[in-house]
Amino acid sequence: MLKRFILFMVASLFSASLFSTSLVMAQDAAQPAQNPLADKDDRGGMWVPENVTDLRLVSQDWWLKFRQTNQQLYNFIGESAEFRAYLFVCKRHDLNVGMVGINALSNRNLQQILLALFKEAEYGILEAHTKVQQAELMADIASDAYSFEYGYRIARQTAIISVSGKTTNNYCQQVEDLHFKKYVALRATAKRLIE
């Protein structure tokens, strides 16, 4: 029941780009001659992008495939999204929050992760643009991936509240100290690496 509720909430919070990913992949599966799967050893079964729109969609696929990797950059993004979801779910809190550095570091980490996952085809699309356009495109693509994480974490927290049978206020009081400690750690890391 909880898994179904979480899946429903995540689906309702998906951005249009993630929805488009499944449509494009379904079209690709139906018409493999237009965009065949690459060698699995090289691309892990991911399809080959041919333009900026494809690059956006493939980037989301890369993120979904590797998002649960237990490495420092991934962990920071997850914890940042979790804290932001807490701020959305628990609107009444005593924290004086400054998210600018945390958001900037999350975006930078996402860009680094995605660039590390990219293959020759993705880099070919990026290199056709100016450095400024590349930076804007990667920031935008990273924001799409972060939007997924944020929506997923909101859905998960909402599901926990629903299943517990307690009020949102009770949940928020129980996790307030935990999220305060998370915020302090996130802020310190962002201050050290960005600000």
VOVOBA-122703 format. One record per atom (N, C-alpha, C): residue in three letters; residue number from 1; x, y, z; atom name. Coordinates in steps of 0.2 Angstrom, whole numbers, plus 5000, padded with zeros to 4 digits. Example, Ala and Ser with C-alpha at 12.3 -4.5 7.8 and 13.67 -1.06 7.14 Angstrom:
- ala	1	5066	4972	5039	N
- ala	1	5062	4978	5039	CA
- ala	1	5066	4984	5039	C
- ser	2	5064	4989	5035	N
- ser	2	5068	4995	5036	CA
- ser	2	5064	5000	5039	C
REM end
This chain:
- met	1	5004	4994	5000	N
- met	1	5000	5000	5000	CA
- met	1	5004	5006	5000	C
- leu	2	5009	5006	5004	N
- leu	2	5014	5012	5005	CA
- leu	2	5018	5013	4998	C
- lys	3	5020	5007	4995	N
- lys	3	5024	5008	4989	CA
- lys	3	5019	5011	4984	C
- arg	4	5013	5008	4983	N
- arg	4	5008	5011	4978	CA
- arg	4	5007	5018	4979	C
- phe	5	5006	5021	4985	N
- phe	5	5005	5028	4987	CA
- phe	5	5011	5032	4985	C
- ile	6	5017	5029	4987	N
- ile	6	5023	5033	4985	CA
- ile	6	5024	5034	4977	C
- leu	7	5023	5028	4974	N
- leu	7	5023	5028	4966	CA
- leu	7	5018	5033	4963	C
- phe	8	5012	5033	4966	N
- phe	8	5007	5038	4964	CA
- phe	8	5009	5045	4965	C
- met	9	5012	5046	4971	N
- met	9	5014	5053	4972	CA
- met	9	5020	5055	4968	C
- val	10	5024	5051	4967	N
- val	10	5030	5052	4962	CA
- val	10	5028	5054	4955	C
- ala	11	5023	5050	4953	N
- ala	11	5021	5050	4946	CA
- ala	11	5017	5057	4945	C
- ser	12	5014	5059	4951	N
- ser	12	5010	5066	4950	CA
- ser	12	5015	5072	4950	C
- leu	13	5021	5071	4953	N
- leu	13	5026	5076	4954	CA
- leu	13	5031	5076	4948	C
- phe	14	5031	5071	4944	N
- phe	14	5036	5071	4938	CA
- phe	14	5035	5077	4934	C
- ser	15	5041	5080	4932	N
- ser	15	5041	5085	4927	CA
- ser	15	5039	5083	4920	C
- ala	16	5037	5087	4916	N
- ala	16	5035	5085	4909	CA
- ala	16	5041	5082	4905	C
- ser	17	5047	5084	4907	N
- ser	17	5052	5081	4903	CA
- ser	17	5053	5073	4905	C
- leu	18	5052	5071	4911	N
- leu	18	5052	5064	4913	CA
- leu	18	5047	5060	4910	C
- phe	19	5041	5063	4909	N
- phe	19	5035	5060	4906	CA
- phe	19	5037	5059	4899	C
- ser	20	5040	5064	4896	N
- ser	20	5042	5064	4889	CA
- ser	20	5047	5058	4888	C
- thr	21	5051	5057	4893	N
- thr	21	5056	5052	4892	CA
- thr	21	5053	5045	4890	C
- ser	22	5048	5043	4894	N
- ser	22	5045	5037	4893	CA
- ser	22	5042	5036	4886	C
- leu	23	5039	5042	4884	N
- leu	23	5036	5042	4877	CA
- leu	23	5041	5041	4872	C
- val	24	5046	5045	4872	N
- val	24	5051	5044	4867	CA
- val	24	5054	5037	4867	C
- met	25	5056	5034	4873	N
- met	25	5058	5028	4873	CA
- met	25	5054	5023	4871	C
- ala	26	5047	5024	4872	N
- ala	26	5042	5019	4869	CA
- ala	26	5042	5020	4861	C
- gln	27	5043	5026	4859	N
- gln	27	5043	5027	4851	CA
- gln	27	5049	5023	4849	C
- asp	28	5055	5024	4852	N
- asp	28	5061	5021	4850	CA
- asp	28	5061	5014	4850	C
- ala	29	5057	5011	4855	N
- ala	29	5057	5003	4855	CA
- ala	29	5052	5001	4849	C
- ala	30	5047	5005	4847	N
- ala	30	5043	5003	4842	CA
- ala	30	5046	5004	4835	C
- gln	31	5051	5009	4835	N
- gln	31	5055	5010	4828	CA
- gln	31	5062	5010	4830	C
- pro	32	5065	5004	4831	N
- pro	32	5072	5004	4832	CA
- pro	32	5077	5006	4827	C
- ala	33	5074	5006	4821	N
- ala	33	5079	5008	4815	CA
- ala	33	5081	5015	4816	C
- gln	34	5077	5019	4818	N
- gln	34	5078	5026	4819	CA
- gln	34	5083	5028	4824	C
- asn	35	5083	5024	4830	N
- asn	35	5088	5026	4835	CA
- asn	35	5089	5019	4839	C
- pro	36	5093	5015	4836	N
- pro	36	5095	5008	4839	CA
- pro	36	5098	5009	4845	C
- leu	37	5097	5004	4850	N
- leu	37	5101	5004	4856	CA
- leu	37	5109	5003	4854	C
- ala	38	5113	5006	4858	N
- ala	38	5120	5005	4857	CA
- ala	38	5122	4999	4860	C
- asp	39	5129	4997	4859	N
- asp	39	5132	4991	4862	CA
- asp	39	5131	4992	4870	C
- lys	40	5128	4987	4873	N
- lys	40	5127	4987	4880	CA
- lys	40	5133	4988	4884	C
- asp	41	5139	4986	4882	N
- asp	41	5145	4987	4885	CA
- asp	41	5147	4994	4885	C
- asp	42	5145	4998	4880	N
- asp	42	5147	5005	4880	CA
- asp	42	5142	5009	4883	C
- arg	43	5136	5008	4882	N
- arg	43	5131	5013	4885	CA
- arg	43	5126	5010	4890	C
- gly	44	5127	5004	4892	N
- gly	44	5123	5001	4897	CA
- gly	44	5116	5000	4894	C
- gly	45	5114	5000	4888	N
- gly	45	5108	4999	4885	CA
- gly	45	5104	5006	4884	C
- met	46	5108	5011	4885	N
- met	46	5104	5018	4884	CA
- met	46	5105	5019	4877	C
- trp	47	5099	5023	4874	N
- trp	47	5099	5025	4867	CA
- trp	47	5103	5031	4866	C
- val	48	5105	5032	4860	N
- val	48	5109	5037	4858	CA
- val	48	5106	5043	4856	C
- pro	49	5107	5049	4859	N
- pro	49	5104	5055	4858	CA
- pro	49	5106	5058	4851	C
- glu	50	5102	5062	4848	N
- glu	50	5104	5065	4842	CA
- glu	50	5103	5072	4842	C
- asn	51	5100	5075	4847	N
- asn	51	5099	5083	4847	CA
- asn	51	5098	5085	4855	C
- val	52	5097	5091	4856	N
- val	52	5097	5094	4863	CA
- val	52	5091	5091	4866	C
- thr	53	5085	5090	4863	N
- thr	53	5080	5087	4866	CA
- thr	53	5081	5080	4869	C
- asp	54	5084	5076	4864	N
- asp	54	5086	5069	4866	CA
- asp	54	5091	5069	4872	C
- leu	55	5096	5074	4872	N
- leu	55	5101	5075	4877	CA
- leu	55	5098	5076	4884	C
- arg	56	5092	5080	4884	N
- arg	56	5089	5081	4890	CA
- arg	56	5086	5074	4893	C
- leu	57	5083	5071	4888	N
- leu	57	5079	5065	4890	CA
- leu	57	5084	5059	4892	C
- val	58	5089	5058	4888	N
- val	58	5094	5053	4890	CA
- val	58	5098	5055	4897	C
- ser	59	5099	5062	4898	N
- ser	59	5101	5064	4905	CA
- ser	59	5097	5061	4910	C
- gln	60	5091	5062	4910	N
- gln	60	5086	5060	4915	CA
- gln	60	5086	5052	4916	C
- asp	61	5087	5049	4910	N
- asp	61	5088	5042	4911	CA
- asp	61	5094	5040	4914	C
- trp	62	5100	5043	4913	N
- trp	62	5106	5042	4916	CA
- trp	62	5105	5043	4924	C
- trp	63	5102	5049	4925	N
- trp	63	5101	5050	4932	CA
- trp	63	5097	5045	4936	C
- leu	64	5091	5043	4933	N
- leu	64	5087	5038	4936	CA
- leu	64	5090	5031	4937	C
- lys	65	5095	5030	4932	N
- lys	65	5098	5023	4932	CA
- lys	65	5104	5023	4938	C
- phe	66	5107	5029	4939	N
- phe	66	5112	5029	4944	CA
- phe	66	5111	5033	4950	C
- arg	67	5105	5036	4951	N
- arg	67	5104	5040	4957	CA
- arg	67	5105	5037	4964	C
- gln	68	5105	5031	4965	N
- gln	68	5105	5028	4972	CA
- gln	68	5112	5026	4973	C
- thr	69	5117	5028	4969	N
- thr	69	5124	5026	4970	CA
- thr	69	5126	5030	4977	C
- asn	70	5130	5026	4981	N
- asn	70	5132	5028	4987	CA
- asn	70	5139	5032	4987	C
- gln	71	5139	5038	4984	N
- gln	71	5145	5042	4984	CA
- gln	71	5143	5049	4986	C
- gln	72	5148	5052	4988	N
- gln	72	5147	5059	4992	CA
- gln	72	5143	5064	4988	C
- leu	73	5145	5064	4981	N
- leu	73	5141	5069	4977	CA
- leu	73	5133	5067	4977	C
- tyr	74	5132	5061	4976	N
- tyr	74	5125	5058	4976	CA
- tyr	74	5122	5059	4982	C
- asn	75	5125	5058	4988	N
- asn	75	5122	5059	4994	CA
- asn	75	5120	5066	4996	C
- phe	76	5125	5071	4994	N
- phe	76	5123	5078	4995	CA
- phe	76	5117	5080	4992	C
- ile	77	5116	5078	4986	N
- ile	77	5110	5079	4982	CA
- ile	77	5104	5076	4985	C
- gly	78	5104	5070	4987	N
- gly	78	5099	5067	4990	CA
- gly	78	5097	5070	4997	C
- glu	79	5102	5072	5001	N
- glu	79	5100	5075	5007	CA
- glu	79	5098	5082	5006	C
- ser	80	5100	5086	5001	N
- ser	80	5098	5092	5000	CA
- ser	80	5090	5092	4998	C
- ala	81	5089	5087	4993	N
- ala	81	5082	5087	4991	CA
- ala	81	5077	5084	4997	C
- glu	82	5080	5080	5001	N
- glu	82	5076	5078	5007	CA
- glu	82	5075	5084	5012	C
- phe	83	5080	5088	5013	N
- phe	83	5079	5094	5017	CA
- phe	83	5074	5099	5014	C
- arg	84	5074	5100	5008	N
- arg	84	5070	5105	5004	CA
- arg	84	5063	5102	5005	C
- ala	85	5062	5095	5004	N
- ala	85	5055	5092	5004	CA
- ala	85	5052	5093	5011	C
- tyr	86	5057	5093	5016	N
- tyr	86	5055	5094	5023	CA
- tyr	86	5052	5101	5024	C
- leu	87	5055	5106	5021	N
- leu	87	5053	5113	5021	CA
- leu	87	5046	5114	5018	C
- phe	88	5045	5110	5013	N
- phe	88	5039	5110	5009	CA
- phe	88	5033	5107	5013	C
- val	89	5035	5101	5016	N
- val	89	5030	5097	5020	CA
- val	89	5028	5100	5027	C
- cys	90	5034	5103	5030	N
- cys	90	5033	5106	5037	CA
- cys	90	5034	5113	5036	C
- lys	91	5029	5117	5035	N
- lys	91	5030	5124	5033	CA
- lys	91	5031	5128	5040	C
- arg	92	5029	5125	5045	N
- arg	92	5030	5129	5052	CA
- arg	92	5036	5126	5055	C
- his	93	5042	5130	5055	N
- his	93	5048	5128	5058	CA
- his	93	5052	5134	5061	C
- asp	94	5057	5133	5065	N
- asp	94	5060	5138	5068	CA
- asp	94	5067	5140	5064	C
- leu	95	5068	5136	5059	N
- leu	95	5074	5137	5055	CA
- leu	95	5075	5144	5051	C
- asn	96	5080	5147	5052	N
- asn	96	5082	5153	5047	CA
- asn	96	5086	5150	5041	C
- val	97	5083	5148	5036	N
- val	97	5086	5144	5031	CA
- val	97	5089	5148	5025	C
- gly	98	5095	5147	5023	N
- gly	98	5098	5150	5017	CA
- gly	98	5100	5144	5013	C
- met	99	5096	5143	5007	N
- met	99	5097	5138	5003	CA
- met	99	5102	5139	4997	C
- val	100	5104	5146	4996	N
- val	100	5107	5147	4990	CA
- val	100	5114	5143	4989	C
- gly	101	5118	5143	4994	N
- gly	101	5124	5139	4993	CA
- gly	101	5123	5131	4992	C
- ile	102	5118	5129	4996	N
- ile	102	5116	5122	4995	CA
- ile	102	5113	5120	4988	C
- asn	103	5109	5124	4986	N
- asn	103	5106	5123	4979	CA
- asn	103	5112	5124	4974	C
- ala	104	5116	5128	4975	N
- ala	104	5122	5129	4970	CA
- ala	104	5126	5123	4970	C
- leu	105	5128	5120	4976	N
- leu	105	5132	5114	4976	CA
- leu	105	5128	5108	4973	C
- ser	106	5122	5108	4975	N
- ser	106	5118	5102	4972	CA
- ser	106	5118	5102	4964	C
- asn	107	5117	5108	4962	N
- asn	107	5117	5109	4954	CA
- asn	107	5124	5107	4951	C
- arg	108	5129	5110	4955	N
- arg	108	5136	5108	4952	CA
- arg	108	5137	5101	4953	C
- asn	109	5135	5097	4958	N
- asn	109	5136	5090	4959	CA
- asn	109	5133	5086	4953	C
- leu	110	5126	5088	4952	N
- leu	110	5123	5085	4947	CA
- leu	110	5126	5086	4940	C
- gln	111	5128	5092	4939	N
- gln	111	5131	5093	4932	CA
- gln	111	5138	5088	4932	C
- gln	112	5142	5088	4937	N
- gln	112	5148	5084	4937	CA
- gln	112	5146	5076	4936	C
- ile	113	5141	5074	4939	N
- ile	113	5139	5067	4939	CA
- ile	113	5137	5066	4932	C
- leu	114	5132	5070	4929	N
- leu	114	5130	5069	4922	CA
- leu	114	5135	5069	4917	C
- leu	115	5140	5074	4918	N
- leu	115	5145	5074	4913	CA
- leu	115	5150	5068	4913	C
- ala	116	5150	5065	4919	N
- ala	116	5154	5059	4920	CA
- ala	116	5151	5053	4917	C
- leu	117	5144	5053	4917	N
- leu	117	5141	5048	4914	CA
- leu	117	5140	5048	4906	C
- phe	118	5141	5054	4903	N
- phe	118	5140	5055	4896	CA
- phe	118	5145	5051	4892	C
- lys	119	5143	5049	4886	N
- lys	119	5147	5046	4882	CA
- lys	119	5149	5051	4876	C
- glu	120	5152	5048	4871	N
- glu	120	5154	5052	4865	CA
- glu	120	5148	5055	4862	C
- ala	121	5142	5052	4861	N
- ala	121	5136	5055	4858	CA
- ala	121	5134	5061	4862	C
- glu	122	5134	5061	4868	N
- glu	122	5131	5067	4872	CA
- glu	122	5136	5072	4872	C
- tyr	123	5143	5071	4872	N
- tyr	123	5148	5076	4871	CA
- tyr	123	5148	5079	4864	C
- gly	124	5146	5075	4859	N
- gly	124	5145	5078	4852	CA
- gly	124	5140	5083	4852	C
- ile	125	5134	5082	4855	N
- ile	125	5129	5087	4855	CA
- ile	125	5131	5093	4859	C
- leu	126	5134	5092	4865	N
- leu	126	5136	5098	4869	CA
- leu	126	5141	5103	4865	C
- glu	127	5146	5099	4862	N
- glu	127	5152	5103	4858	CA
- glu	127	5149	5107	4853	C
- ala	128	5143	5106	4850	N
- ala	128	5140	5110	4845	CA
- ala	128	5138	5117	4847	C
- his	129	5138	5118	4854	N
- his	129	5136	5124	4856	CA
- his	129	5142	5128	4859	C
- thr	130	5141	5135	4861	N
- thr	130	5146	5139	4864	CA
- thr	130	5147	5137	4871	C
- lys	131	5152	5139	4874	N
- lys	131	5153	5137	4881	CA
- lys	131	5147	5140	4886	C
- val	132	5145	5146	4884	N
- val	132	5139	5149	4888	CA
- val	132	5133	5144	4887	C
- gln	133	5132	5143	4881	N
- gln	133	5126	5138	4880	CA
- gln	133	5126	5132	4883	C
- gln	134	5132	5129	4883	N
- gln	134	5134	5122	4886	CA
- gln	134	5132	5123	4894	C
- ala	135	5135	5128	4897	N
- ala	135	5134	5129	4904	CA
- ala	135	5126	5130	4906	C
- glu	136	5123	5134	4902	N
- glu	136	5116	5135	4903	CA
- glu	136	5112	5128	4902	C
- leu	137	5113	5125	4897	N
- leu	137	5110	5118	4896	CA
- leu	137	5111	5113	4901	C
- met	138	5117	5113	4903	N
- met	138	5119	5108	4909	CA
- met	138	5116	5110	4915	C
- ala	139	5115	5117	4917	N
- ala	139	5112	5119	4923	CA
- ala	139	5105	5117	4922	C
- asp	140	5102	5118	4917	N
- asp	140	5095	5116	4916	CA
- asp	140	5093	5109	4916	C
- ile	141	5098	5105	4913	N
- ile	141	5097	5098	4914	CA
- ile	141	5098	5095	4921	C
- ala	142	5102	5098	4925	N
- ala	142	5103	5096	4932	CA
- ala	142	5097	5098	4936	C
- ser	143	5094	5104	4934	N
- ser	143	5088	5106	4938	CA
- ser	143	5082	5101	4937	C
- asp	144	5082	5099	4931	N
- asp	144	5077	5093	4929	CA
- asp	144	5078	5087	4934	C
- ala	145	5084	5085	4934	N
- ala	145	5085	5079	4939	CA
- ala	145	5084	5081	4946	C
- tyr	146	5086	5087	4948	N
- tyr	146	5085	5089	4955	CA
- tyr	146	5077	5089	4956	C
- ser	147	5073	5092	4951	N
- ser	147	5066	5092	4952	CA
- ser	147	5063	5085	4954	C
- phe	148	5066	5080	4950	N
- phe	148	5063	5073	4951	CA
- phe	148	5065	5071	4959	C
- glu	149	5071	5073	4961	N
- glu	149	5073	5071	4968	CA
- glu	149	5068	5074	4973	C
- tyr	150	5067	5081	4972	N
- tyr	150	5063	5085	4976	CA
- tyr	150	5056	5082	4977	C
- gly	151	5053	5081	4971	N
- gly	151	5046	5078	4971	CA
- gly	151	5046	5071	4974	C
- tyr	152	5051	5067	4972	N
- tyr	152	5051	5060	4975	CA
- tyr	152	5051	5061	4983	C
- arg	153	5055	5065	4986	N
- arg	153	5056	5066	4993	CA
- arg	153	5050	5069	4996	C
- ile	154	5046	5073	4993	N
- ile	154	5040	5076	4995	CA
- ile	154	5035	5070	4996	C
- ala	155	5034	5066	4990	N
- ala	155	5030	5061	4990	CA
- ala	155	5031	5055	4996	C
- arg	156	5038	5054	4997	N
- arg	156	5039	5049	5002	CA
- arg	156	5038	5052	5009	C
- gln	157	5039	5058	5010	N
- gln	157	5037	5061	5017	CA
- gln	157	5030	5061	5018	C
- thr	158	5026	5063	5013	N
- thr	158	5019	5063	5013	CA
- thr	158	5016	5056	5014	C
- ala	159	5019	5051	5011	N
- ala	159	5017	5044	5012	CA
- ala	159	5018	5042	5019	C
- ile	160	5024	5044	5022	N
- ile	160	5025	5042	5029	CA
- ile	160	5020	5045	5033	C
- ile	161	5018	5051	5032	N
- ile	161	5013	5054	5037	CA
- ile	161	5007	5050	5036	C
- ser	162	5005	5049	5030	N
- ser	162	4998	5046	5028	CA
- ser	162	4998	5039	5032	C
- val	163	5003	5035	5031	N
- val	163	5003	5028	5034	CA
- val	163	5003	5028	5041	C
- ser	164	5007	5033	5044	N
- ser	164	5007	5033	5051	CA
- ser	164	5001	5035	5055	C
- gly	165	4996	5038	5051	N
- gly	165	4990	5040	5055	CA
- gly	165	4990	5046	5059	C
- lys	166	4996	5049	5059	N
- lys	166	4997	5055	5063	CA
- lys	166	4996	5061	5059	C
- thr	167	4996	5067	5062	N
- thr	167	4995	5073	5059	CA
- thr	167	5002	5075	5056	C
- thr	168	5002	5080	5051	N
- thr	168	5008	5083	5048	CA
- thr	168	5012	5086	5054	C
- asn	169	5008	5090	5058	N
- asn	169	5012	5093	5064	CA
- asn	169	5016	5088	5068	C
- asn	170	5013	5083	5070	N
- asn	170	5016	5078	5074	CA
- asn	170	5022	5075	5070	C
- tyr	171	5022	5073	5064	N
- tyr	171	5027	5071	5060	CA
- tyr	171	5033	5076	5060	C
- cys	172	5031	5083	5059	N
- cys	172	5036	5088	5059	CA
- cys	172	5040	5089	5065	C
- gln	173	5036	5088	5071	N
- gln	173	5039	5089	5077	CA
- gln	173	5044	5083	5078	C
- gln	174	5042	5077	5076	N
- gln	174	5047	5072	5077	CA
- gln	174	5053	5072	5073	C
- val	175	5053	5075	5067	N
- val	175	5059	5075	5063	CA
- val	175	5063	5082	5063	C
- glu	176	5060	5086	5067	N
- glu	176	5063	5093	5067	CA
- glu	176	5071	5093	5069	C
- asp	177	5072	5090	5074	N
- asp	177	5080	5090	5076	CA
- asp	177	5084	5086	5071	C
- leu	178	5081	5081	5068	N
- leu	178	5085	5077	5063	CA
- leu	178	5086	5082	5057	C
- his	179	5081	5086	5055	N
- his	179	5082	5090	5049	CA
- his	179	5086	5096	5051	C
- phe	180	5086	5098	5057	N
- phe	180	5090	5104	5059	CA
- phe	180	5098	5102	5058	C
- lys	181	5099	5096	5060	N
- lys	181	5106	5093	5060	CA
- lys	181	5108	5092	5053	C
- lys	182	5104	5090	5048	N
- lys	182	5105	5089	5041	CA
- lys	182	5106	5096	5038	C
- tyr	183	5102	5101	5040	N
- tyr	183	5103	5107	5037	CA
- tyr	183	5110	5110	5039	C
- val	184	5112	5109	5045	N
- val	184	5119	5112	5048	CA
- val	184	5124	5109	5044	C
- ala	185	5124	5102	5043	N
- ala	185	5129	5098	5039	CA
- ala	185	5129	5101	5031	C
- leu	186	5123	5101	5028	N
- leu	186	5123	5103	5021	CA
- leu	186	5126	5110	5021	C
- arg	187	5124	5115	5025	N
- arg	187	5126	5122	5025	CA
- arg	187	5134	5122	5026	C
- ala	188	5136	5118	5030	N
- ala	188	5144	5118	5031	CA
- ala	188	5147	5116	5025	C
- thr	189	5145	5111	5022	N
- thr	189	5148	5108	5016	CA
- thr	189	5147	5113	5010	C
- ala	190	5142	5116	5010	N
- ala	190	5141	5121	5004	CA
- ala	190	5145	5127	5005	C
- lys	191	5146	5129	5012	N
- lys	191	5150	5135	5013	CA
- lys	191	5157	5133	5012	C
- arg	192	5159	5127	5013	N
- arg	192	5166	5125	5012	CA
- arg	192	5168	5125	5005	C
- leu	193	5163	5122	5001	N
- leu	193	5165	5121	4994	CA
- leu	193	5162	5126	4989	C
- ile	194	5158	5130	4991	N
- ile	194	5155	5135	4986	CA
- ile	194	5156	5142	4988	C
- glu	195	5154	5144	4994	N
- glu	195	5153	5151	4996	CA
- glu	195	5160	5154	4998	C
REM end
